[in-house]
Structure formats: structure tokens, C-alpha cells
Amino acid sequence: MNPIDALFQRLRTQGRKAFMPFLTAGDPDLAATSRFAAALAECGADLLEIGFPYSDPIADGPVIQASYTRALERGARVEDIFETFSRFPVHNIPLVAMASYSLIHRLGAEAFLDRAAQSGFSGAIVPDLPFEESETLSRLAAARDFKLIHLVAPTTPRERARAIAQRSTGFLYCVSVAGITGERDRLPTELLDQLAWLRGQTDVPLCVGFGVSKPEHVRTLRDVADGVIVGSAFVRLMANGDPQSLDAVKSLARSLVEAL
């Protein structure tokens, strides 16, 4: 069984929800990324989403955009990321790649999926791959029991959202706001209605990202979502890679886990 499926199956039996931090690979460097990832796993992360730096990020706010730029300037490349996570010491936690389709196309879809699986990744989110053009990658991923996770936004028309929800595997990435990633004071009230509707369209877990950054956000979502994805809040703290940053990351992680 794919580790993502196994994770959500286990969480359901335990009555728990998934805590899913996002990290930019290579910011400030890949050694620090590995340290932060291990610390998050130690603090209770259930799944790690790893951002593959790309020059033209999709829907990312200034914090993650800046982290991608720094990582690229310091030489982070796809093969380096795979090599780093092939040595990752905590492979009992699922890894999901957040990668532009340009990176996948350049390497070759089959080669990317094979290399990702060999490096410990169990799935991928490809934010710039249109749903209508995802059938080939979906088929190649399914043949490898590798999950292809799709996104649904608040502005997605319901007929299209239903089709996306039914094709997504592993989980459905539910974008909380119409906008870019980044920390926010509050989540939109209509998000709860969107999640209730999506629950009736698919059996895959519903996981919420974009703007989720505080314990109060997590408490709002824990009864209506299967997981929460927290990105910018961690990426901002990780930028320096020093011991104080590591302590701050651990503190935030523990507060979010407690809220779940």
C-alpha cells in the first residue's frame, strides 16, 4: 500500500488529522533542509511536502518565492534534492514533491516518477499541470502506485471541482483562499461550506493549504478536514538555518500538533 494511503487509513482509525508541513528544498541549503525535515518529523509531522525550487513559482507568495530564488542561486537542482532525500533518516514518514511540470518534462515523466520513488517520495503535486492535460501523468503514476495530488480552489467551478476531486489520488489539496500562499490572520468562512460540499464528491482525504499558519486556524479545520498544510510560516523561519531557527520551527510545529 502506498505510504500516503496507509497514513490516512491509520489516522482515521486513531481519530486524528494529518499535520503536513511544507519545506523549500535547498533553502538555506540541502543539509539544513534535511535537518529541518527530521526535526518536523520528530515534532509530530505526519507527511512532509517538499518544494522543488523553480524560477517561476505558481501561486506562491513572496515568502516561498524568495526561498525558491535563494535555493536556485545556491545551486539546488532536482537530482541534488533526490539524492538528499534518498539519505533522509526518517523514511517512515511520507514525502510529497511539489514540482512544476517543467521540471518533470525536462527529466522525462517516467524518469522523474522512478527517481522520486527511489528517493522516498510517495506522491507529487504539480500545480501548473492543467487537469485536462494530466491523464498521461496520472496513468504513469498509477502504474507505479505513486500518488498524483490535484488542487481545487474556491474559484473552481463545481462541475470541474467534482472531476478534479474524483481523479486526485492520495489526497485532495483544498486551496483555502483565492490568491497566493502566505500567512493570514483568518481563514474565509465560506471554506467550511466548500469542504462540506467536497466531502460529498470524493472519498480521498481533504487537506487544506494556503494561509494556514496558526493554532486557531488548525482548530477551525480539524473537524472538517483530514489534514492541514502549513508552508510560509515554516519557510520564513527556516531561512537562516541557525539553531534559533530550528528551535522556532520546533516550537511552531508543536503548537500546531497540539491544536490538532
C-alpha positions in Angstrom: 0.0 0.0 0.0 1.2 3.5 -0.8 2.5 5.2 2.4 0.1 8.1 1.9 -2.9 5.8 1.8 -1.5 3.9 4.8 -1.1 7.1 6.7 -4.6 8.3 6.3 -6.0 4.9 7.0 -4.1 4.8 10.3 -5.1 8.3 11.2 -8.8 7.5 10.6 -8.7 4.6 13.0 -7.0 6.8 15.6 -9.4 9.7 15.1 -6.5 12.0 14.2 -5.9 14.5 11.4 -2.6 14.9 9.4 -0.1 17.7 10.1 1.7 18.4 6.8 4.5 21.0 6.8 6.0 22.4 3.6 9.7 23.0 3.2 11.6 24.5 0.3 14.4 22.1 -0.7 17.8 23.9 -0.6 16.9 26.9 1.5 19.2 27.8 3.1 20.9 24.6 1.8 20.1 21.0 1.4 21.8 19.9 4.6 19.7 22.3 6.6 16.6 21.1 4.7 17.3 17.6 5.9 17.8 18.8 9.5 14.5 20.8 9.5 12.6 17.9 7.9 13.9 15.5 10.6 13.0 17.9 13.3 9.5 18.3 12.0 9.1 14.5 11.9 10.3 14.4 15.5 7.8 17.0 16.5 4.8 15.1 15.0 4.6 15.9 11.3 2.6 13.1 9.6 3.7 14.0 6.0 6.2 16.4 4.5 5.6 18.4 1.4 8.9 19.3 -0.3 9.1 22.2 -2.7 11.3 21.8 -5.7 12.7 25.3 -6.4 11.6 26.7 -9.8 12.2 30.1 -11.4 8.5 30.8 -12.0 6.6 29.5 -9.0 2.9 29.0 -9.3 0.6 30.8 -6.9 3.3 31.2 -4.3 3.5 34.3 -2.2 6.6 36.4 -1.5 8.0 34.2 1.3 8.1 31.0 -0.8 9.1 32.8 -4.0 12.1 34.3 -2.2 13.0 30.9 -0.8 13.0 29.4 -4.3 15.2 32.2 -5.6 17.7 31.7 -2.8 17.8 27.9 -3.3 18.4 28.3 -7.0 21.1 30.9 -6.5 22.8 28.5 -4.2 22.7 25.7 -6.7 19.9 23.4 -5.6 18.9 21.1 -8.5 16.4 18.3 -8.9 19.0 15.5 -8.7 20.6 17.0 -5.6 17.2 17.1 -3.9 16.5 13.4 -4.8 20.0 12.5 -3.5 19.4 14.3 -0.3 16.1 12.6 0.5 17.4 9.2 -0.6 19.6 9.5 2.5 16.8 11.0 4.7 16.9 9.2 8.1 13.1 9.2 8.7 11.6 7.3 5.8 8.6 6.1 7.8 7.0 9.5 7.0 5.5 10.0 3.5 7.2 12.6 1.3 5.3 14.5 -1.4 7.1 16.6 -4.1 5.7 20.0 -5.0 7.1 20.4 -8.5 6.5 22.4 -11.7 5.6 20.2 -14.7 8.5 21.9 -16.5 10.9 20.1 -14.1 9.2 16.8 -14.7 9.0 17.3 -18.5 12.7 18.2 -18.7 13.8 15.0 -16.9 11.0 12.9 -18.5 7.9 11.9 -16.7 8.8 8.2 -16.3 12.3 9.1 -15.2 11.1 11.7 -12.7 8.5 9.3 -11.2 11.0 6.5 -10.9 13.7 8.7 -9.4 11.2 10.2 -6.9 10.0 6.8 -5.8 13.6 5.6 -5.4 14.3 8.7 -3.2 11.4 8.0 -0.8 8.7 10.2 -2.3 5.2 8.7 -2.4 3.4 11.3 -4.4 3.6 14.7 -6.2 1.6 17.9 -6.5 2.1 19.5 -9.9 0.4 22.9 -9.6 0.9 24.1 -13.2 -0.4 20.9 -14.9 -3.9 21.5 -16.1 -6.4 18.9 -15.1 -7.3 18.3 -18.7 -3.7 17.5 -19.6 -2.9 15.3 -16.6 -4.2 12.0 -17.9 -0.9 10.7 -19.1 1.0 11.6 -15.9 -1.9 10.1 -13.9 -1.6 6.9 -15.7 2.1 6.6 -15.3 1.9 7.5 -11.6 -0.9 4.9 -11.0 1.2 2.2 -12.7 3.8 2.8 -10.0 1.4 3.3 -7.1 2.6 6.9 -6.9 0.0 9.4 -6.0 -0.8 12.4 -8.2 -2.5 15.0 -5.9 -4.6 17.7 -7.6 -5.7 21.1 -6.3 -9.1 22.6 -6.0 -9.5 26.4 -5.4 -12.5 28.3 -4.1 -13.0 29.7 -7.6 -13.0 26.3 -9.3 -16.5 25.7 -10.9 -18.3 22.9 -9.2 -18.5 20.6 -12.2 -14.8 20.9 -12.7 -14.0 20.6 -9.0 -16.0 17.4 -8.9 -14.0 15.9 -11.8 -10.7 17.0 -10.2 -11.7 15.6 -6.8 -12.6 12.2 -8.4 -9.2 12.0 -10.2 -7.0 13.1 -7.4 -5.2 10.3 -5.5 -3.6 10.3 -2.1 -5.5 13.3 -1.0 -7.1 16.4 -2.5 -5.3 19.7 -1.9 -8.0 22.2 -1.0 -6.8 25.7 -1.5 -8.4 27.9 1.2 -8.4 31.2 -0.5 -8.5 32.8 -3.9 -4.9 34.1 -4.0 -1.4 33.2 -3.3 0.3 31.3 -0.4 1.2 33.2 2.7 0.3 33.7 6.3 -3.1 35.2 7.1 -4.9 36.4 10.1 -8.1 34.4 9.4 -9.4 31.8 7.0 -12.5 32.6 4.9 -15.8 31.5 6.5 -17.0 30.0 3.2 -14.2 27.5 3.3 -16.2 25.3 5.6 -19.1 25.1 3.2 -16.6 24.3 0.3 -15.1 21.4 2.4 -18.6 20.1 3.2 -19.5 20.0 -0.5 -16.2 18.4 -1.5 -16.7 15.7 1.1 -19.7 14.5 -0.9 -17.7 14.3 -4.1 -14.8 12.1 -3.2 -13.6 9.5 -0.8 -10.0 10.8 -0.8 -8.8 12.8 2.2 -9.3 16.6 2.1 -6.3 18.6 3.1 -6.3 22.4 3.4 -3.4 24.7 2.5 -2.7 28.4 1.7 -2.9 30.7 4.7 -2.9 28.0 7.4 -0.3 29.2 9.9 -1.7 29.4 13.4 -3.1 27.0 16.0 -6.5 28.8 15.8 -6.6 28.0 12.0 -5.9 24.4 12.8 -8.6 24.2 15.5 -11.1 25.6 12.9 -10.3 22.9 10.4 -9.7 19.9 12.5 -13.3 18.7 12.5 -13.9 19.3 8.8 -10.6 18.4 7.0 -8.4 15.4 7.1 -5.1 17.3 7.1 -3.6 20.8 7.3 -0.7 22.0 5.1 1.5 24.8 6.6 4.1 26.4 4.4 5.0 30.0 4.5 5.1 30.2 8.3 7.8 27.4 8.3 9.7 28.6 5.3 10.0 32.1 6.8 11.5 30.6 10.0 13.9 28.3 8.1 15.6 31.0 6.0 18.7 31.4 8.2 19.2 27.7 9.1 20.7 28.5 12.5 19.9 26.9 15.9 17.5 29.6 16.8 15.6 28.9 13.5 15.4 25.3 14.4 14.1 26.0 17.8 11.4 28.3 16.4 10.4 25.7 13.8 10.0 23.1 16.6 8.0 25.4 18.7 5.5 26.3 16.0 5.2 22.6 14.9 4.4 21.5 18.5 1.8 24.2 18.9 0.1 23.1 15.6 0.2 19.5 16.5 -1.3 20.3 19.9 -4.1 22.2 18.2 -4.9 19.1 16.1 
